[in-house]
């Protein structure tokens, strides 16, 4: 496999547009109501497969209808995933996504579902010898993958000569960049968004947050900044990569995952980091232009 993704795979039920008044009425008419595969790991894997890359996903699912649907859909789209990901004692995660008129969204989640159950024991190591890149789809999504577990995963990948990448979500328990440094030092490319980066580092600007992450060992930091594009910090050079075209934002669900998938695809093709960032901007822009995390690939 070209690339190994580690992360969540769930079902998303998306409703759009939804107003706050939905909670004050008995029913609410929407223009679009659909069900898609979701979760950071599944989204990134589907983007990569859709872009013609050989990708394997390591995740955890329950033996229920939702789990069977996810397995079938991922395999249908060309993602390699093993039957061993199904755990008999789990319920597959399902998110309800309420999308507002401006494209922003709120989530209803089941904390007891598989979304939060991925642990070190579910991850098969050592990784395949032909794996070139390993990406943890989101640090902080899986509470059982703390800094020690991440350090174990990333150290194994580096031992095998694999490029290590990771996305980020908001910290959950007040973690600081120094707390995460033992794992961050193994990461070649970190892809947080602006809010996540500033929250973790305590810095006020994107540039300062990127520098703080680099000072804790990350080699390259690429900060996703929505309509502004992204900020790239290489070893000593930092610069902005703006989007090439304006985007009509319909739904931001999975936009960061599509950005990450595009970046990883370009990285696999040997593109330099600036070219990777440009292509990632394009993929993120396409993702927000339609409802659903990876609908733009269909």
C-alpha positions, 0 to 999 in steps of 0.5 A, a space after each residue: 500500500 502507498 499509504 496507511 491511514 489510522 482513524 475513525 470510520 462512522 456514518 454521518 446523517 446530514 441535514 441542510 439547512 437547519 436553523 436554531 428554531 429546529 429545537 422549538 418546533 415539532 418538525 423542520 423541512 430541509 433541502 437535503 437529508 442524506 447519509 454518508 460515510 464519515 469519520 476522519 480516517 474514512 474521509 481521508 482514505 476515501 479521498 486518497 482512493 478517489 485520487 487513485 492512490 492505494 490506501 489502507 485504513 486501520 479503524 474499529 467498527 461494530 458488528 451492526 448494520 452501520 458497520 457492515 455498510 461502512 465496510 462495504 462502501 469503503 471496499 467498493 471505493 477501493 479502500 483496503 480494510 481488514 475484517 479484524 477491524 470489527 469488534 463484537 463488543 462495540 456499537 458503530 459510531 453515527 453522527 447527526 450533522 446539522 448544517 446551518 445556512 452559512 455552511 457551519 455545522 453542529 454534531 450530535 454524537 454517541 460517546 459510547 460508539 466506536 468513534 472514541 474506542 480506537 486503541 493501540 491494540 486495534 492497530 497492527 504493527 509493524 506496518 506493511 513493508 511497502 507503506 510509504 506514508 502513515 497518517 494519523 487522521 486526527 490527534 485527540 479524536 481517539 482518547 485511548 490514543 494518548 501521547 504514549 500510544 502515539 509515540 509508540 505508533 510514530 516511532 514504529 513508522 520511523 523505524 521502518 523508514 515511513 514518513 509520518 503525518 498527522 491531522 489534529 482536532 481540538 484538544 479535549 483535556 487542556 493538553 499543551 504543546 509541551 505535553 504532546 512533544 514526545 509524539 510531535 517530534 516524530 511527525 514530518 507533516 502536521 496539518 492542524 487548522 488555525 483554531 486547533 493550532 492556536 488552542 494547543 500552543 496558546 499562541 495568538 497568531 497562526 504564524 506563532 502557533 506554527 513556530 511553537 509546534 515546530 519548536 516541539 519537533 514537528 518538521 513541517 507545519 501546514 495550518 488550514 485557514 479556510 478561505 485564507 488558504 493555508 500557512 506553511 512553515 518549513 524548516 525556517 521559511 514560513 509563507 501563505 498559500 492562498 486559494 486559487 479561486 473563490 469558493 461557494 461554501 455550502 457545507 464544511 463537513 470533512 473539508 479538513 479531511 479533504 484538504 489532508 487527503 489532497 496534501 497526502 496524495 500530492 506528497 505521494 507523487 513527489 510534489 514539493 510542499 508548496 505544490 502539496 499545499 496548493 492541491 490541498 487547497 483545491 480539494 478542501 475548496 471542492 469539499 465545501 462546495 457540496 453537502 457531505 464530506 467526500 461528495 465532491 469525488 462522486 
